[in-house]
Amino acid sequence: MKVFITRAIPKKGIELLQHHHEVMVYPHDHPPSKQEIIEGLKGKQGLVCLLSDPIDNEVITSEPQLKMIANYAVGYDNIDVETATKLGIPVSNTPGVLTDATAELAWALVFAVARRIVESDRFAREGKFNGWGPQLLLGMELAQKTLGIIGVGRIGTAFALKSKGFNMNVVYTSHHHNKDLESQLGAKKVPLNDLLHQSDIISLHVPLTEKTQHMIGADELAQMKPTAILINTSRGPVVDEQALIAVLQQNKIFGAGLDVYEQEPQIPQELLHLKNVVVLPHIGSATVESRTQMAMMAAQNMIDGLAGEQPNNCVNPEVFTNRS
């Protein structure tokens, strides 16, 4: 069969697919437009897409031969799964393989904000360092602080467990108790409002749903400590970006570390001009190890799906239930 890949993914994944099917890769190093995706999908049975690709009803219904969609990401809010399911098209994602990479990136943001790393680097590069000073670029220590985690799935749990060396007080919000965190860290499950009031560092690890969109808005930000740090490596719309900008401009919290944004790839100019925020270009899973494993998983999902088998990471398994 024929498969269209919307961007060049690591070579091992493409080679695996080529052993089974004819593969066409979008040739440019920038996101394709929706129309370009529709054009590339013509005559193809498989679509390997990225989180940045809008795979909506128009795209999915544009090619009657489409049999399988493999998302090269953990999240799949870019795909109209409901339409795919109605048409009997399996949709898959790539969970698990980027857990440590994203958790480590979240910690990189914590360090960068707490110790003003980016600001200090710029200060030194601009030739402003004239010698050690007792008040120079004072930051915040992490040891024995309270760490608040919103969402303790794979990534949130891995992020929390990496706090062991700092002897932190860990609190979390979740629908269920996380026994690993409670037994290994003495973590406590608390309501969101309590977490916001107590925490020195707050890290978001929730999927984007109707319930989580803008779950951190003006009211929630107002409950945070003036010395608190907010980290978001989940999805941009989980935070009300304009409300966060206002809080940062007024120095009502210590700072923020962001890897995701509401209107990616656009980052508001106000954020770019603030010293108390570290902005990254959505690189949570950007390690050689994770991206290669993601490619292999997406390829295998595609191979299984086109063979009529349920992929290990199928997000709409009811497609196969309905077939039987």
Secondary structure as GFF3:
##gff-version 3
##sequence-region A 1 324
A	DSSP	beta_strand	2	5	.	.	.	ID=ss1
A	DSSP	alpha_helix	11	18	.	.	.	ID=ss2
A	DSSP	beta_strand	22	25	.	.	.	ID=ss3
A	DSSP	alpha_helix	34	41	.	.	.	ID=ss4
A	DSSP	beta_strand	46	49	.	.	.	ID=ss5
A	DSSP	alpha_helix	57	62	.	.	.	ID=ss6
A	DSSP	beta_strand	68	71	.	.	.	ID=ss7
A	DSSP	alpha_helix	81	86	.	.	.	ID=ss8
A	DSSP	beta_strand	91	92	.	.	.	ID=ss9
A	DSSP	alpha_helix	99	114	.	.	.	ID=ss10
A	DSSP	alpha_helix	117	125	.	.	.	ID=ss11
A	DSSP	beta_strand	146	150	.	.	.	ID=ss12
A	DSSP	alpha_helix	154	161	.	.	.	ID=ss13
A	DSSP	three_ten_helix	164	166	.	.	.	ID=ss14
A	DSSP	beta_strand	169	173	.	.	.	ID=ss15
A	DSSP	alpha_helix	179	185	.	.	.	ID=ss16
A	DSSP	beta_strand	188	189	.	.	.	ID=ss17
A	DSSP	alpha_helix	192	198	.	.	.	ID=ss18
A	DSSP	beta_strand	201	204	.	.	.	ID=ss19
A	DSSP	alpha_helix	218	222	.	.	.	ID=ss20
A	DSSP	beta_strand	229	232	.	.	.	ID=ss21
A	DSSP	three_ten_helix	236	238	.	.	.	ID=ss22
A	DSSP	alpha_helix	241	249	.	.	.	ID=ss23
A	DSSP	beta_strand	255	258	.	.	.	ID=ss24
A	DSSP	alpha_helix	269	272	.	.	.	ID=ss25
A	DSSP	beta_strand	277	279	.	.	.	ID=ss26
A	DSSP	alpha_helix	288	306	.	.	.	ID=ss27
A	DSSP	alpha_helix	318	323	.	.	.	ID=ss28
###
